[in-house]
Amino acid sequence: MGFFESPDPDIDWGRCITHLLKIYGENGGKTAFEMVRTGVEGGIYAVLKKLVKQMIKEYAHNEIKAYVLKYGHLLPSELTEGNATRIGANFLTVFAEHPKLNKRIRKIGR
């Protein structure tokens, strides 16, 4: 099973509808359907592009939140205060620093 695959298509459908509502508002499903059906505003390509972008945004948010919960005590407070927006904006830098943080942890335990 692949990384984003789900054994239950109903779960995936529910996720898609939730994202479409976030993207297009309270009639997100209908709006997206009409765009796909008529080809207006970029049609299916635009809908899928926005849907994937929204899914990646949510996934990244969840991963950053999990990272902060697990490793936040090792990060400078200016990165972890609030809702970790700074980590999201600088996630590649934080991720690159992760090995150095692990080395610091090992030294503390000695």
SVG drawing of the C-alpha trace seen along z (x, -y; Angstrom):
<svg xmlns="http://www.w3.org/2000/svg" viewBox="-23 -34 52 36">
<polyline fill="none" stroke="black" stroke-width="0.4" points="0.0,0.0 1.4,-3.4 1.9,-6.4 -1.4,-8.2 -3.5,-5.1 -6.4,-4.2 -8.1,-0.9 -11.5,-2.6 -12.6,-4.8 -15.3,-6.4 -12.6,-7.8 -10.8,-9.3 -14.0,-10.7 -14.8,-12.4 -11.3,-13.8 -11.7,-15.2 -15.0,-16.8 -13.6,-18.4 -10.8,-19.9 -13.1,-21.1 -15.2,-22.9 -12.0,-24.6 -11.0,-25.6 -14.3,-26.6 -16.5,-27.4 -19.8,-25.8 -20.7,-24.6 -17.2,-23.3 -18.3,-19.9 -20.8,-21.5 -18.4,-24.2 -15.6,-21.8 -18.0,-19.5 -19.2,-22.4 -15.6,-23.5 -14.7,-19.9 -17.9,-19.4 -17.6,-22.7 -13.9,-23.2 -14.1,-26.8 -11.5,-28.3 -9.0,-25.6 -11.4,-22.7 -10.2,-19.4 -6.6,-20.4 -7.2,-23.4 -9.5,-21.5 -7.0,-18.7 -4.1,-21.1 -5.8,-23.0 -7.0,-19.8 -3.5,-18.4 -2.1,-21.7 -4.6,-21.7 -3.9,-18.1 -0.1,-18.8 -0.7,-21.8 -2.7,-19.8 -0.2,-16.9 2.7,-19.4 0.8,-21.0 0.2,-17.6 3.9,-16.6 5.2,-19.9 2.8,-19.6 4.0,-16.1 7.6,-17.1 7.1,-20.0 5.4,-17.7 8.3,-15.2 11.3,-17.5 10.1,-21.0 11.9,-21.0 15.2,-20.9 14.3,-23.8 14.8,-27.5 11.7,-28.9 11.3,-31.6 10.6,-28.7 8.1,-26.9 6.0,-29.7 2.5,-30.2 1.2,-27.6 4.7,-26.8 4.1,-28.9 7.8,-29.7 8.7,-26.1 6.3,-25.7 7.9,-28.6 11.4,-27.3 10.8,-23.6 13.6,-22.7 16.1,-24.5 14.7,-22.8 14.7,-19.5 18.3,-20.0 19.2,-20.8 17.6,-17.6 20.7,-15.5 22.6,-18.1 19.8,-18.2 20.0,-14.4 23.8,-14.6 23.1,-17.2 20.6,-14.9 23.1,-12.0 25.7,-14.3 23.2,-15.3 22.6,-11.6 26.3,-10.9"/>
</svg>
